[in-house]
């Protein structure tokens, strides 16, 4: 299965730009997971944990994001976060 | 002609000035690199936000019920001019250029019968604007304590501006800052930040719009969320560009100052040597004349 292109951008810099399996984003109306081939989608992001999966069962990173905006289009997932801190 | 002693003192003083300007130039160069990097790293976010805004704006029809940040307050009377300058001087014409651009705009607006108010970011524009347009400064943001501009700083200013707009303190806001082109060129730039000028839709927008995009919550809610953020981002960008421009401008100014000091030292040294030679010659003539008289 093709990978999802994921970009996490904060006003200060481009934090992540990589191909991953799945990303779980904390939306204002509930968390949602994005896999490759997801339908075009836009959502406001609440403050919370964003989880990146490099494989079906492997979590490769957790990032705390503070407010922002997520967009899924044919190119992949783009998260515009106001602030983001990498979790250990 | 100045005495030898006075010349010597003068040369030493120019030399120490040169040392200072040289050091300032080096510091500015180092800071410029960092500021430039920050400005570049801020670009992807602004670009993507612009993309999203363009797509959303194409969907939402601007009407009387749409967010005021987008539609405006319906009036065009009170103009707020946001002038972003630096906190420190000795940066060549950097601050002067920004203030001049803002002044021009203010003059045009006043000539059209509009009311103009100023909102200052950084303290270097204050003196001039206070003198030319007394009593029009509504607020001044102090950034002396900020070393590297962070997004939260821009956010604070944006919140303040948005609140003032909601309270009807102004109808239109223009932002003035210096766009960084290179270390040598910084262009004073004007930008309307409130109401938000909708960015032109990207060329590929047609096929994107064809795919049904799902919105969560709906378009209006997202747009309402996005608009204040857009103001903050524009401000943040302006601040970053300004920071880079300031350092670039300072670097060039200090480089010129160092070179001028060098020229001055050379000239003064020549005068010093001539004066010394003249003094020696005079003394010799006196001795010879004295010997002949005997």
Interface residues (C-beta under 8 A of the other chain):
Chain A: X7 X9 X10 X11 X12 X13 X14 X27 X28 X29 X39 X40 X41 X42 X43 X44 X69 X71 X73 X74 X78 X80 X82 X83
Chain B: X38 X41 X42 X44 X45 X46 X48 X49 X52 X56 X150 X151 X152 X154 X155 X208 X211 X212 X213 X214 X215 X216 X217 X221 X222 X225 X226 X229 X232 X233 X236
